[in-house]
């Protein structure tokens, strides 16, 4: 790569692509997938940098200026360290949605009778995955921490509904047997059948 002086700025004649790998944090940890970048750039020949500018072009992340650090070494290399944190608004949104899922899970299990559980459960299941798509533009891998939470909520819903259905079956059986016995005891033969 050739570097040309442009006033007080050094500019490369062509872009150089290189990957930045985080030292911690992964996209699987969404919405808590902040990343710390720590790397060294080597320059030959020596380049007299006066400053390094870090520009955040990643949507959904905020660059932490207080944590950015650049060190120049004697061998013409630069050690650069900075942090990109997930936007607090996205984190709060995901947490509020997760708490809402748990609250509605409790409502479905406790307030619905067994006859209407099938429609309530289907609506809840499809709504949690549809609401997940609200955050889908920020999610780059599957599964994430949020997906695992939603799967756990879904499994919890199945277990809770199975438990509620199993508990309600003996009551329904007792009610149906009582009504059947009551119908038998109230049986009166017609007058023409008595003879």
N, C-alpha and C positions, 0 to 999 in steps of 0.2 A: 504494500500500500504506500502510495506517495502522499506526503503531507506538504501543503503549500501555506505560506504565510499570507494572511488576508487582514491587513491592518494589525491589530493587536490580537487577532484570533488565528489559530492553526486549524485548517480544514483539510480533511482527507479528500483525495480526488475520487475515491469510490468508497462505498459503504463496505464495512467488514462485518460479517455476521458471526456472532459467537453466542453460545448459550450461557445463561446465568442460572445456576442451580442453587436452590435454597439450602442452607445448612440445617434448618428445621422447618416444620410445617409442610403440609401436603394438601393438595386440593381435596383429598378424601376427608379432611377435617372440616369441611364447610359446615357452618359459617365461622368456624374458629381457625381458619387456614392462613393466618398471617405468616409472612416469610421473612427470614433474615438472610440477606445476601452478603457473602464474604468472599472476595476474590482478589487476585493480584493480576495486574496488567504489566507486561514487560515491553519495553520500547528499545529498539536498536535502530539507529543511534539514539543518543540521549536527546530527549525533548524537554525544553524548559517550560513546563506547565506552571502557570500562575494560579489556576483554579480549575476545579472539576465541577461541572454542573450535572446534577442528576434530575432527569425529567421523568415523571410518572405518567405513563400513557396506558396504564392498566385500569380499565373501568372497574369500579367496585372496591378499589383499594386506595388507601391514603398513605402517602409517604411521610414517615416520621422524620422531620428535619433535625430534631435534637439527637437522634440516634445515628445520623449520617457521620461518617468519619473517613478521612482520606489521609494516608501517610505516604510520604515519598522516601524511598530507600536509596542508598548510595549507588546501587547498580542500575539506576534509571527505571526502576519499577515503581508502580503505584499500588498500594494496598487499599482497597475500597470496601467499606462495610456500610450497608444501609438496611432499613427495615420497611417493608410494605405491610400495613395492617389492613385487615378487612374493614370496610366501612362500618362504623358503629350503627348506622341506620339499618343496614342489612342484618347485622347481628341481633339488634332489638326486634326487628320484624320476624326473624326466624324463631326467636325465643317466645314472642307473643303468640305466634301461630302454634308452636309446640304446646304451650300451656293451654291455649284454646282447644286443641285436639284432645287433651286429657280431660278438660272440663266437659266437653261434649260427649266424650266416651262415658263419663260418669252419668250424665243425663240420660243417654240412650239406655244404659243398663238399668238405671234405677227408675226411670219414669215411664218407659214403654211397657205395655203388656206383651205377652208372648205372641199374640196374634199379629201385632204390628212391628215386631222386631225385624222381620226380613226386609221390609222396605226401608226402615230407619238405618239398618246396618249397611245395606247397599248404597244408600245416599251418603252415609258417613264415609264409607270406604272410597267411593269415587271422588268425593269432595276433598279428602286429604291429599290424594294424588294430583287432583286438579289445582289445588292451592299451591302444591309444591312447584308447579309449573310457573307460578308467579315469580319465583326465584330462579327459574331454569336458565335464564340468560347468564347468570353468574356462576352456574355450576358446570364444570367442564369434565367431570368424571362421574361414573356410577359404579358402585354405591358410595355415597358420602355419609358423614355422621348423621345428617338430617334424614337421609333415606333409611339408615339403620333404625333411627328413632321411630320413623313412620311404620316400618315393618314391625317393630316391637309393639307399637300401639295397635296395629292390626291383629297381631297374635293375642295381645291382651283382650281385645274385643271378642275374638273367637272364644277364648277361654271363659270370659265373663258371661257371654251369651249361652255357652254350653252349660255352665253352672246354673244360670237362671232358668233355662229350659228344663234341665234335669230336676231342679227343685219344684218347678211348677207342675210337672207331670203327675206326681202323686196327688196333688191337690185336685187337679182336673179329673183324675181317675176316681178319687173319692166322691167328688161332686157328681160325676156321671153315674156311679154305682148307687148313690143315695137317690138320685132322681129315678133310676130304673126300679129300685125297690119301692119307692113311693108310688110309681105307676102301677106296679103289680098289686100293692095292697089296696089301691083304690079301684081295682077292677071289680065291676058289678056285672054279672051276667044279665042279659036282657030277659024280660018276663017270659017270652015265648020259649026261651032255652031252658027254663026251670022245669018244665014238664017233661 
